[in-house]
Amino acid sequence: MNALLDKLTLKALNSGVCSGHSRWVTSTAAPISSDNPTTGEEIAQVIPADAAAYDTLVADAQAAFQQWRSVPAPKRGEVIRDLGALLREYREPLGELVSLETGKIRAEGVGEVQEMIDICDFAVGLSRQLYGLTMHSERPAHRMYEQWHPIGAIGIITAFNFPVAVWSWNAALAAVCGDTMVWKPSELAPLCAVAVQHLANRVMADHGLSGVFTLAVGTVGQRMAEDVRLPLISFTGSIPTGRRVAQTVAGRLGRSLLELGGNNAILVSDKADLDLATRAIVFGAVGTAGQRCTSTRRIIAHETIVDELAARLVNAYQQVRIGDPLQPGTLMGPLITLRAVEAMGHALERAVADGGKLLTGGKTRPDLGARFVEPTILRMPAQSEIVREETFAPILYILTYRTLEEALELHNGVPQGLSSAIFTDSLREAEQFLSASGSDCGIANVNLGTSGAEIGGAFGGEKDTGGGRESGSDAWKAYMRRQTTTINGSRDLPLAQGITFE
């Protein structure tokens, strides 16, 4: 472990407040401990931001914005290109740190860093494509168009389950758009953030920059939400916390970009390829120990195939290798905290009380460690209240439908609206699922699961998921302000709508 920390410039005690290579900000706050969820042992400590350190950091980001906004966007893209190149160099050790600190298996940890590399590649191209529209004016010799400008120093608040990728979705795009940023990572994964900051510092130093990428570990989320110096807060986390962030930011008329909970379902038709569906369901429900916002939590299966599908899933679940996420062959690691283990236990009790039949799993694995659990499947007689809630754990509920309309009613009958999928070989069923009367989620897939979204598409969801969009497509517009411009090239002054004023 020490060799891994050394590779990433991490020590036993690390500063968690930084705005550049020579700008590690002093804080009087008590250190917080980062532990390994596999063993419960401490990895290292991080000194979080106190009020003064936070204010210094935001001031640095604001000052950097004054120059950064005027750097041509393709030149800003060169900075992100170099960040992506450095992430390629550190892909393996940073991915292993993600696994060590969060408990996701090594393949997923390294894959998360690859996602950072991919979004950097995307952002470099985007730096030459920040398009605005040109509109025809009704007035002679007038030109009307829109352009996009940076909005300022923005706030990025991320969660433990994707401790580095979600930052990169925001940071790479915001940087090429001309914004600087203040990052508050999860206090459950601060070392990943400090390691990334060290890499960002190297890139900034190479380009003579400081304050573009800044870090504030600690309990500064409320302060950020209230801070009028941060015109945009991008928040990834739970629905209750996201609602408070949205209300606070709206109270000062700022912008929120919210990526909140998901209660993702897969519809499995009687016309589905069950081999394909089974593989997708297991990955979606078991991967990251059910701690993704896109984890598969509900299966809505046709009544004629539900028994066979359930049997296939039980068989697959009983072959899932649980253990140390850094060991080859492990498919599921631990939950992030003991509190998460307790929440899973309470959810199972409620589901059984609602008539749920336990098909497999349902136990803790103290032989492996205090935070290990078995992936669990329950057959539910109805979509009860616990099924409508998101439990951040490997619990899969199986429901039954008779008609596609009934399936869609079940599917959409939850407060969340992030990711969704249908398995079917029927074109009509697939098209109905994707239509305006089909899935109400921000992501809708056919014959693939609910997790594993690519960076090229906009990522986000509807309803209690928050409505935000990050990553690809035109998600970059959230980090900029739109300006409509009209230029009069004549010596006359015609008014719009034919108005005369003489």
C-alpha positions as CSV (number, residue, x, y, z in Angstrom):
1,M,0.0,0.0,0.0
2,N,2.8,2.4,0.9
3,A,4.3,2.0,-2.6
4,L,1.0,2.9,-4.2
5,L,0.7,6.0,-2.0
6,D,4.2,7.0,-2.9
7,K,3.5,6.7,-6.6
8,L,0.6,9.2,-6.2
9,T,2.5,11.6,-3.9
10,L,0.4,10.7,-0.9
11,K,1.7,10.7,2.6
12,A,0.4,9.6,6.0
13,L,-0.9,13.2,6.5
14,N,-2.0,15.2,3.5
15,S,-3.2,18.7,3.0
16,G,-6.7,18.8,1.5
17,V,-6.8,22.4,0.4
18,C,-5.0,23.5,-2.7
19,S,-5.1,25.8,-5.7
20,G,-1.9,25.0,-7.5
21,H,1.6,23.4,-7.3
22,S,2.9,25.9,-4.7
23,R,-0.5,26.7,-3.2
24,W,-1.3,24.1,-0.6
25,V,-3.4,26.2,1.8
26,T,-2.9,25.9,5.6
27,S,-5.9,24.9,7.6
28,T,-6.5,24.5,11.4
29,A,-9.2,21.9,11.0
30,A,-8.7,18.5,12.5
31,P,-7.5,15.8,10.1
32,I,-10.0,13.3,8.8
33,S,-9.1,9.6,8.3
34,S,-9.6,7.7,5.1
35,D,-10.0,4.0,5.7
36,N,-10.0,0.9,3.6
37,P,-13.6,-0.5,3.5
38,T,-12.2,-4.0,2.8
39,T,-10.3,-4.1,6.1
40,G,-11.5,-1.1,8.1
41,E,-7.9,0.0,8.6
42,E,-6.7,3.6,8.1
43,I,-5.0,4.3,4.8
44,A,-4.0,7.9,5.5
45,Q,-5.3,11.3,6.8
46,V,-6.3,14.5,5.1
47,I,-6.5,18.0,6.7
48,P,-9.8,19.5,5.5
49,A,-10.5,23.2,4.8
50,D,-11.5,25.5,7.6
51,A,-13.4,28.7,6.9
52,A,-10.3,30.8,6.2
53,A,-8.8,28.2,3.9
54,Y,-12.0,27.9,2.0
55,D,-12.2,31.6,1.4
56,T,-8.6,31.7,0.3
57,L,-9.3,28.9,-2.2
58,V,-12.4,30.6,-3.7
59,A,-10.5,33.9,-4.0
60,D,-7.7,32.1,-5.9
61,A,-10.2,30.5,-8.2
62,Q,-11.9,33.9,-8.8
63,A,-8.5,35.6,-9.5
64,A,-7.5,32.8,-11.9
65,F,-10.8,33.2,-13.8
66,Q,-10.0,36.8,-14.7
67,Q,-7.2,35.5,-17.0
68,W,-8.4,32.0,-17.8
69,R,-11.7,33.2,-19.4
70,S,-9.7,35.1,-22.0
71,V,-7.4,32.2,-23.1
72,P,-8.7,30.9,-26.5
73,A,-10.8,27.8,-26.0
74,P,-8.5,25.6,-28.2
75,K,-5.6,26.7,-26.0
76,R,-7.6,25.7,-22.9
77,G,-8.1,22.4,-24.7
78,E,-4.4,21.9,-24.8
79,V,-4.3,22.0,-21.0
80,I,-7.0,19.3,-20.8
81,R,-5.1,17.3,-23.5
82,D,-2.1,17.3,-21.2
83,L,-4.2,16.3,-18.2
84,G,-5.5,13.4,-20.2
85,A,-2.0,12.3,-21.1
86,L,-0.9,12.4,-17.4
87,L,-4.0,10.4,-16.4
88,R,-3.0,7.8,-19.0
89,E,0.4,7.6,-17.3
90,Y,-1.2,7.1,-13.9
91,R,-4.2,5.0,-15.0
92,E,-3.2,1.9,-13.1
93,P,-2.0,3.3,-9.7
94,L,-4.9,5.9,-9.6
95,G,-7.4,3.1,-10.5
96,E,-5.9,0.9,-7.7
97,L,-6.3,3.8,-5.2
98,V,-10.0,4.1,-6.2
99,S,-10.4,0.4,-5.4
100,L,-8.5,0.7,-2.2
101,E,-10.4,3.7,-0.9
102,T,-14.0,2.9,-2.1
103,G,-14.0,-0.9,-2.3
104,K,-14.9,-1.3,-6.0
105,I,-13.1,-4.0,-7.9
106,R,-9.8,-3.2,-9.6
107,A,-11.3,-3.4,-13.1
108,E,-13.9,-0.9,-12.2
109,G,-11.3,1.4,-10.5
110,V,-9.1,1.4,-13.5
111,G,-12.1,1.8,-15.7
112,E,-13.1,4.9,-13.8
113,V,-9.7,6.5,-14.6
114,Q,-10.2,5.5,-18.2
115,E,-13.5,7.4,-18.1
116,M,-11.5,10.4,-17.0
117,I,-9.1,10.0,-20.0
118,D,-12.1,9.6,-22.4
119,I,-13.8,12.8,-21.2
120,C,-10.5,14.7,-21.6
121,D,-10.3,13.5,-25.2
122,F,-13.9,14.6,-25.7
123,A,-13.2,18.0,-24.1
124,V,-10.2,18.7,-26.3
125,G,-12.3,18.3,-29.4
126,L,-15.1,20.3,-27.8
127,S,-12.7,23.2,-27.3
128,R,-13.0,23.9,-31.0
129,Q,-16.8,23.3,-31.1
130,L,-18.4,25.7,-28.6
131,Y,-21.0,26.6,-31.2
132,G,-23.5,29.4,-31.2
133,L,-26.4,29.8,-33.7
134,T,-26.8,32.6,-36.3
135,M,-30.3,33.8,-36.8
136,H,-31.7,35.9,-39.7
137,S,-32.8,39.3,-38.5
138,E,-36.1,40.9,-39.7
139,R,-34.2,44.2,-40.0
140,P,-32.2,45.1,-43.1
141,A,-28.4,45.0,-42.7
142,H,-28.6,43.5,-39.2
143,R,-26.8,40.4,-38.1
144,M,-28.1,38.4,-35.1
145,Y,-26.3,35.5,-33.4
146,E,-25.7,33.9,-30.1
147,Q,-22.4,33.3,-28.4
148,W,-21.3,31.5,-25.2
149,H,-19.1,32.9,-22.5
150,P,-17.6,31.4,-19.3
151,I,-19.6,31.9,-16.2
152,G,-16.9,32.0,-13.5
153,A,-15.5,29.9,-10.7
154,I,-17.9,27.0,-10.3
155,G,-18.4,24.5,-7.4
156,I,-18.2,20.7,-8.0
157,I,-19.4,18.4,-5.2
158,T,-18.9,14.7,-5.8
159,A,-19.8,11.4,-4.2
160,F,-17.7,8.4,-3.0
161,N,-18.9,5.9,-5.5
162,F,-17.2,7.6,-8.5
163,P,-14.6,9.6,-6.6
164,V,-12.7,10.8,-9.6
165,A,-14.7,10.3,-12.8
166,V,-17.6,12.7,-11.9
167,W,-15.1,15.4,-11.1
168,S,-13.6,14.9,-14.6
169,W,-16.9,15.1,-16.3
170,N,-17.4,18.5,-14.8
171,A,-13.8,19.7,-14.7
172,A,-12.7,18.9,-18.3
173,L,-15.8,20.5,-19.8
174,A,-15.8,23.5,-17.4
175,A,-12.1,24.1,-18.1
176,V,-12.4,24.3,-21.9
177,C,-15.5,26.5,-21.4
178,G,-13.3,28.9,-19.6
179,D,-14.4,28.4,-16.0
180,T,-12.2,27.7,-12.9
181,M,-13.5,25.4,-10.3
182,V,-13.6,24.5,-6.6
183,W,-13.9,20.8,-5.9
184,K,-15.4,19.3,-2.7
185,P,-14.9,15.5,-2.8
186,S,-16.6,13.0,-0.6
187,E,-15.1,12.8,2.8
188,L,-15.2,9.0,2.3
189,A,-12.7,9.2,-0.6
190,P,-10.5,12.2,0.0
191,L,-7.2,10.5,-1.0
192,C,-8.4,10.0,-4.5
193,A,-9.1,13.7,-4.7
194,V,-5.7,14.7,-3.3
195,A,-4.0,12.4,-5.8
196,V,-5.9,13.9,-8.7
197,Q,-5.0,17.4,-7.4
198,H,-1.3,16.5,-7.5
199,L,-1.7,15.6,-11.2
200,A,-3.7,18.7,-12.0
201,N,-1.0,20.8,-10.2
202,R,1.6,19.4,-12.5
203,V,-0.4,20.2,-15.6
204,M,-1.1,23.8,-14.3
205,A,2.6,24.3,-13.5
206,D,3.6,23.2,-17.0
207,H,1.3,25.9,-18.4
208,G,2.2,28.6,-15.9
209,L,-1.3,28.4,-14.3
210,S,-2.7,28.3,-10.8
211,G,-6.2,28.4,-9.5
212,V,-7.9,26.7,-12.4
213,F,-8.3,23.4,-10.6
214,T,-8.7,23.8,-6.9
215,L,-9.5,21.4,-4.0
216,A,-11.4,21.8,-0.7
217,V,-11.8,18.6,1.3
218,G,-14.2,18.8,4.2
219,T,-17.6,19.9,5.3
220,V,-17.8,23.0,3.0
221,G,-20.8,21.9,0.9
222,Q,-23.3,24.2,2.6
223,R,-20.8,27.1,2.4
224,M,-20.5,26.5,-1.3
225,A,-24.2,26.3,-1.9
226,E,-24.6,29.7,-0.2
227,D,-21.6,31.3,-1.8
228,V,-22.6,33.9,-4.4
229,R,-19.0,33.8,-5.8
230,L,-19.8,30.4,-7.3
231,P,-22.5,30.9,-10.0
232,L,-22.9,27.2,-10.6
233,I,-22.9,24.3,-8.1
234,S,-22.7,20.8,-9.7
235,F,-23.8,18.4,-7.0
236,T,-23.7,14.6,-7.2
237,G,-25.2,12.7,-4.2
238,S,-28.4,11.8,-2.4
239,I,-31.9,13.2,-3.2
240,P,-32.5,14.7,0.2
241,T,-29.1,16.5,0.2
242,G,-29.5,17.5,-3.5
243,R,-32.9,19.0,-2.7
244,R,-31.3,21.2,0.1
245,V,-28.5,22.2,-2.3
246,A,-31.0,23.2,-5.0
247,Q,-33.1,25.2,-2.6
248,T,-30.1,27.1,-1.2
249,V,-28.6,27.8,-4.6
250,A,-32.0,28.9,-5.9
251,G,-32.4,31.2,-3.0
252,R,-29.4,33.3,-4.3
253,L,-30.6,32.8,-7.9
254,G,-27.6,30.7,-8.8
255,R,-27.5,27.6,-11.0
256,S,-27.6,24.0,-9.9
257,L,-26.6,20.9,-11.9
258,L,-28.0,18.0,-10.0
259,E,-27.1,14.3,-10.4
260,L,-29.1,12.5,-7.7
261,G,-30.5,9.1,-7.0
262,G,-31.7,6.4,-9.3
263,N,-34.1,3.5,-8.9
264,N,-33.3,1.9,-12.2
265,A,-35.4,-0.9,-13.7
266,I,-35.0,-3.4,-16.6
267,L,-38.1,-4.6,-18.4
268,V,-37.6,-8.2,-19.6
269,S,-40.1,-9.2,-22.3
270,D,-41.3,-12.6,-23.2
271,K,-39.5,-11.9,-26.5
272,A,-36.2,-11.2,-24.8
273,D,-32.9,-13.0,-25.1
274,L,-32.6,-14.3,-21.6
275,D,-28.9,-15.1,-21.8
276,L,-28.2,-11.5,-22.7
277,A,-30.6,-10.1,-20.1
278,T,-29.1,-12.2,-17.3
279,R,-25.6,-11.1,-18.0
280,A,-26.6,-7.4,-18.1
281,I,-28.7,-7.7,-14.9
282,V,-26.0,-9.3,-12.9
283,F,-23.4,-6.7,-13.9
284,G,-25.9,-3.8,-13.3
285,A,-27.0,-5.0,-9.9
286,V,-23.8,-6.5,-8.5
287,G,-21.2,-4.2,-9.9
288,T,-19.8,-1.7,-7.3
289,A,-21.8,-3.7,-4.8
290,G,-25.0,-2.0,-6.0
291,Q,-23.5,1.5,-5.1
292,R,-23.8,3.1,-8.5
293,C,-26.5,5.7,-9.2
294,T,-27.2,3.6,-12.3
295,S,-27.3,0.2,-10.5
296,T,-30.1,-2.1,-11.6
297,R,-32.5,-2.3,-8.6
298,R,-35.8,-3.5,-10.2
299,I,-36.6,-6.2,-12.7
300,I,-40.0,-6.1,-14.3
301,A,-40.4,-9.4,-16.1
302,H,-43.2,-10.9,-18.2
303,E,-45.2,-13.4,-16.3
304,T,-44.4,-16.2,-18.8
305,I,-40.6,-16.0,-18.3
306,V,-40.2,-14.6,-14.8
307,D,-39.7,-18.0,-13.2
308,E,-37.0,-19.0,-15.7
309,L,-35.3,-15.6,-15.4
310,A,-35.3,-15.7,-11.6
311,A,-33.8,-19.2,-11.6
312,R,-31.0,-18.0,-14.0
313,L,-30.3,-15.0,-11.8
314,V,-30.1,-17.0,-8.6
315,N,-27.7,-19.4,-10.3
316,A,-25.5,-16.5,-11.4
317,Y,-25.6,-14.7,-8.1
318,Q,-24.4,-17.9,-6.3
319,Q,-21.3,-17.8,-8.4
320,V,-20.4,-14.2,-7.7
321,R,-17.0,-14.1,-6.0
322,I,-17.0,-11.7,-3.1
323,G,-13.8,-10.5,-1.5
324,D,-10.8,-8.2,-1.6
325,P,-11.5,-5.9,-4.6
326,L,-7.8,-5.7,-5.5
327,Q,-7.5,-9.5,-5.8
328,P,-7.9,-11.1,-9.3
329,G,-11.2,-12.8,-9.8
330,T,-13.2,-10.8,-7.3
331,L,-16.5,-9.6,-8.7
332,M,-17.9,-7.7,-5.7
333,G,-16.2,-5.9,-2.9
334,P,-17.5,-4.4,0.4
335,L,-20.0,-1.7,1.0
336,I,-18.5,1.7,1.8
337,T,-19.5,2.0,5.5
338,L,-21.0,0.0,8.3
339,R,-24.0,2.4,8.1
340,A,-24.5,1.2,4.5
341,V,-24.6,-2.4,5.8
342,E,-27.2,-1.5,8.3
343,A,-29.3,0.3,5.7
344,M,-29.3,-2.8,3.5
345,G,-30.4,-4.9,6.5
346,H,-33.3,-2.5,7.3
347,A,-34.4,-2.5,3.6
348,L,-34.5,-6.3,3.5
349,E,-36.6,-6.4,6.7
350,R,-39.1,-4.1,5.2
351,A,-39.2,-5.9,1.9
352,V,-39.9,-9.3,3.6
353,A,-42.5,-7.6,5.8
354,D,-44.2,-6.4,2.5
355,G,-44.4,-10.0,1.3
356,G,-41.1,-10.3,-0.5
357,K,-39.7,-13.8,-0.9
358,L,-35.9,-14.0,-0.5
359,L,-34.5,-16.0,-3.4
360,T,-30.8,-15.7,-2.6
361,G,-28.4,-13.7,-0.4
362,G,-29.6,-11.5,2.4
363,K,-26.7,-12.2,4.8
364,T,-23.7,-10.3,5.9
365,R,-20.2,-11.9,5.4
366,P,-18.3,-11.2,8.6
367,D,-15.8,-13.9,7.6
368,L,-14.6,-11.5,4.9
369,G,-15.0,-8.3,6.8
370,A,-17.5,-6.1,8.6
371,R,-18.7,-4.4,5.5
372,F,-19.2,-7.4,3.2
373,V,-22.7,-8.6,2.3
374,E,-24.2,-11.1,-0.1
375,P,-25.9,-9.8,-3.3
376,T,-29.6,-10.3,-2.8
377,I,-32.7,-11.1,-4.9
378,L,-36.3,-10.8,-3.7
379,R,-39.4,-11.7,-5.5
380,M,-42.0,-9.0,-4.7
381,P,-45.8,-9.3,-4.9
382,A,-46.1,-5.6,-5.6
383,Q,-44.1,-2.4,-5.9
384,S,-44.2,-1.5,-2.2
385,E,-42.8,1.7,-0.7
386,I,-39.3,0.1,0.0
387,V,-39.1,-0.9,-3.7
388,R,-39.9,2.7,-4.7
389,E,-37.0,3.9,-2.5
390,E,-33.3,3.8,-3.5
391,T,-31.2,1.6,-1.3
392,F,-27.5,1.9,-2.0
393,A,-26.7,-1.8,-1.8
394,P,-26.8,-5.0,-4.0
395,I,-30.6,-5.6,-3.6
396,L,-32.6,-6.6,-6.7
397,Y,-36.4,-6.7,-6.6
398,I,-38.3,-8.8,-9.2
399,L,-41.8,-7.8,-10.2
400,T,-44.1,-9.4,-12.7
401,Y,-46.2,-7.8,-15.5
402,R,-48.8,-9.1,-18.0
403,T,-49.0,-6.2,-20.6
404,L,-46.4,-3.7,-21.7
405,E,-48.6,-0.9,-20.5
406,E,-48.7,-2.4,-17.0
407,A,-44.9,-2.8,-17.1
408,L,-44.4,0.9,-18.0
409,E,-46.7,1.9,-15.2
410,L,-44.6,0.0,-12.8
411,H,-41.4,1.3,-14.3
412,N,-42.4,4.9,-14.1
413,G,-44.1,4.6,-10.8
414,V,-41.1,5.6,-8.7
415,P,-39.9,9.1,-7.8
416,Q,-36.5,8.7,-9.5
417,G,-35.8,8.8,-13.3
418,L,-32.2,8.1,-14.1
419,S,-31.6,5.0,-16.2
420,S,-33.8,2.3,-17.7
421,A,-33.7,-0.6,-20.1
422,I,-35.8,-3.1,-21.9
423,F,-34.8,-6.5,-23.2
424,T,-36.8,-7.6,-26.2
425,D,-36.4,-8.7,-29.8
426,S,-39.7,-6.9,-30.7
427,L,-39.1,-3.7,-32.6
428,R,-42.6,-2.5,-31.6
429,E,-41.9,-3.1,-27.9
430,A,-38.6,-1.3,-28.1
431,E,-40.1,1.7,-29.9
432,Q,-42.9,1.9,-27.4
433,F,-40.4,1.9,-24.5
434,L,-38.4,4.7,-26.1
435,S,-41.5,6.8,-27.0
436,A,-43.0,9.7,-25.2
437,S,-45.3,7.3,-23.4
438,G,-42.5,4.9,-22.5
439,S,-39.6,5.3,-20.1
440,D,-39.6,8.6,-18.2
441,C,-35.9,8.4,-17.5
442,G,-33.0,10.5,-18.8
443,I,-31.3,7.3,-20.1
444,A,-33.2,4.6,-21.9
445,N,-31.5,1.5,-23.4
446,V,-32.6,-1.5,-25.5
447,N,-30.9,-4.9,-25.0
448,L,-28.2,-3.5,-22.6
449,G,-28.3,-2.7,-19.0
450,T,-28.8,0.4,-16.9
451,S,-25.2,1.1,-16.0
452,G,-22.0,1.7,-17.9
453,A,-23.0,4.9,-19.8
454,E,-20.5,6.2,-22.4
455,I,-19.2,9.7,-22.1
456,G,-20.3,10.8,-25.5
457,G,-24.0,11.1,-24.4
458,A,-25.4,13.5,-21.9
459,F,-25.7,11.8,-18.5
460,G,-28.5,12.5,-16.1
461,G,-32.1,12.0,-15.3
462,E,-35.5,13.4,-14.5
463,K,-37.9,13.8,-11.6
464,D,-36.1,13.4,-8.2
465,T,-32.9,12.5,-10.1
466,G,-32.6,16.3,-10.5
467,G,-32.7,17.1,-14.2
468,G,-29.0,17.8,-14.6
469,R,-26.9,16.7,-17.5
470,E,-23.1,16.1,-17.5
471,S,-20.5,14.7,-19.8
472,G,-21.3,14.5,-23.5
473,S,-23.7,15.9,-26.1
474,D,-24.4,19.6,-25.3
475,A,-23.9,19.3,-21.6
476,W,-21.2,21.9,-21.9
477,K,-23.8,24.6,-22.1
478,A,-24.4,24.3,-18.3
479,Y,-20.9,25.7,-17.7
480,M,-21.4,28.8,-19.9
481,R,-23.7,31.8,-20.3
482,R,-25.6,32.5,-23.5
483,Q,-25.5,35.9,-25.0
484,T,-27.7,37.0,-27.9
485,T,-26.1,39.7,-30.0
486,T,-27.4,41.9,-32.8
487,I,-25.1,44.1,-34.9
488,N,-26.5,47.0,-37.0
489,G,-24.3,47.4,-40.1
490,S,-26.4,50.2,-41.6
491,R,-26.9,54.0,-41.0
492,D,-30.5,53.5,-40.2
493,L,-32.2,52.4,-37.0
494,P,-35.2,50.2,-37.8
495,L,-37.0,48.8,-34.8
496,A,-38.2,45.2,-34.5
497,Q,-41.9,44.3,-34.9
498,G,-42.2,47.3,-37.4
499,I,-42.5,49.8,-34.6
500,T,-41.9,53.4,-35.5
501,F,-40.7,56.0,-32.9
502,E,-40.2,59.4,-34.4
